[in-house]
Amino acid sequence: MNNAGARAPAILIVDDDEGHAILARASLEAAGLSNSIQHFRDGQSVLDFFFPAGPGPHAVRGGAYLMLLDIRMPKVDGVEVLRRLKADPELRNLPIIALTTADDAREVERCHALGCDVYLQKPVDYDKFTEAIRRLGLFMTLLLIPPAKKS
């Protein structure tokens, strides 16, 4: 991913569907991305990554991240994750791409109002999902991502 000479941002896949996460990783790698990719199985685990409250992996101060965020998840849903991250002054510039199988126009509007950068509907078909994420990966190679300041 192009980042004007800076370290490539880590891609955070936040999705409770293990199959979708594996397909997303493979599709991003097929697009030529060599970024570090981390998978979080629910919204709470990614919030713990950015707002540490105990042991476990945590965001690196000054590290750059890009998040692929499923909206419908257990424990803490994607809308709440989006709300919390975008409300934090040090994390509001974190690029977040919302992914969901739903096509609810109200949900799309709400996510954008909270600061979602891109909202994509996950294709249900395996081949279409794989191709959509591969194309997203090609798009991501052109992005410039600011570092997160939160540790």
C-alpha positions in Angstrom: 0.0 0.0 0.0 1.4 3.4 -1.0 2.0 5.5 2.1 4.6 8.1 0.8 7.5 6.1 2.1 5.9 5.3 5.5 5.4 1.8 6.8 2.4 0.2 5.2 -0.7 0.3 7.4 -2.0 -2.9 9.1 -5.3 -4.1 7.8 -7.7 -5.0 10.6 -10.5 -7.4 9.5 -13.3 -7.2 12.1 -15.8 -10.0 11.2 -17.4 -12.8 13.2 -17.6 -15.0 10.1 -14.3 -16.9 10.0 -14.9 -17.8 6.4 -15.4 -14.2 5.3 -12.2 -13.2 7.1 -10.2 -16.0 5.4 -11.6 -15.1 2.0 -10.9 -11.4 2.6 -7.3 -12.1 3.6 -6.7 -14.3 0.6 -8.4 -11.8 -1.8 -6.3 -8.9 -0.5 -3.1 -10.9 -0.8 -4.2 -11.9 -4.4 -4.5 -8.2 -5.1 -0.8 -7.9 -4.3 -1.1 -6.4 -0.7 1.7 -7.5 1.6 0.4 -5.5 4.6 0.1 -7.1 8.0 -3.5 -8.4 8.4 -5.1 -9.0 11.8 -8.5 -10.6 12.3 -10.8 -9.7 15.2 -13.9 -11.9 15.7 -16.1 -9.3 17.4 -16.4 -5.6 18.0 -15.3 -5.8 21.6 -11.9 -7.3 20.7 -11.1 -4.5 18.3 -12.2 -1.9 20.8 -9.8 -3.6 23.3 -7.1 -3.3 20.7 -7.5 0.5 20.5 -8.6 1.1 24.1 -6.4 -1.4 26.1 -7.9 -2.6 29.4 -5.7 -5.7 29.9 -3.4 -8.1 28.2 -3.6 -8.9 24.5 -2.5 -7.2 21.3 -2.8 -3.4 21.3 -2.5 -0.7 18.7 1.0 0.7 18.4 1.3 4.4 19.0 1.9 6.1 15.6 1.0 2.9 13.7 -1.2 3.2 10.6 -4.3 1.1 10.4 -7.2 0.5 7.9 -10.3 -1.3 9.1 -12.7 -3.6 7.3 -15.6 -3.6 9.7 -18.5 -6.0 9.6 -21.6 -4.3 10.9 -23.6 -7.2 12.3 -21.5 -9.0 15.0 -21.9 -10.3 18.5 -20.9 -8.6 21.8 -20.4 -5.1 20.2 -21.8 -4.5 16.7 -20.0 -2.6 14.0 -22.1 0.5 14.4 -21.0 0.9 18.0 -17.3 0.2 17.1 -17.6 2.9 14.4 -19.2 5.4 16.8 -16.6 4.8 19.5 -13.6 5.1 17.2 -14.8 8.1 15.3 -15.7 9.9 18.6 -12.1 9.6 19.8 -10.1 12.7 18.7 -7.0 10.6 18.2 -8.7 7.9 16.1 -11.3 9.8 14.1 -9.1 9.7 11.0 -8.8 5.9 11.1 -10.1 4.8 7.7 -13.0 2.4 8.2 -14.7 0.5 5.4 -18.0 -1.0 6.6 -18.9 -4.4 5.1 -22.3 -6.0 5.5 -24.7 -8.4 3.8 -27.6 -6.0 4.6 -28.8 -3.3 2.1 -30.7 -1.2 4.6 -30.6 2.4 3.4 -31.1 3.7 7.0 -28.0 1.7 8.2 -25.9 3.0 5.3 -27.0 6.6 6.2 -26.3 6.0 9.9 -22.8 4.6 9.3 -21.9 7.5 7.0 -23.2 10.0 9.6 -20.9 8.4 12.2 -17.9 8.8 10.0 -17.7 5.6 7.9 -15.4 6.2 5.0 -16.8 3.6 2.6 -19.9 1.3 3.0 -19.9 -1.9 0.9 -22.5 -4.6 0.7 -20.9 -8.0 0.8 -21.9 -10.1 -2.2 -23.5 -13.4 -1.0 -22.0 -15.4 -3.9 -18.5 -16.7 -3.1 -16.9 -15.7 -6.4 -18.4 -12.2 -6.3 -17.3 -11.7 -2.7 -13.8 -12.8 -3.6 -13.7 -10.5 -6.6 -15.1 -7.5 -4.7 -12.5 -7.8 -2.0 -9.7 -8.3 -4.6 -10.8 -5.0 -6.3 -11.0 -3.3 -2.9 -7.4 -4.4 -2.3 -6.3 -2.9 -5.6 -8.0 0.4 -4.6 -6.3 0.2 -1.2 -2.9 0.1 -2.8 -3.5 3.8 -3.8 -4.6 5.0 -0.3 -2.4 7.2 1.9 -3.2 6.4 5.5 -2.4 8.7 8.5 -0.9 7.1 11.6 -3.1 6.5 14.6 -2.0 8.4 17.7 -3.7 6.2 20.2 -1.7 3.5 21.9 
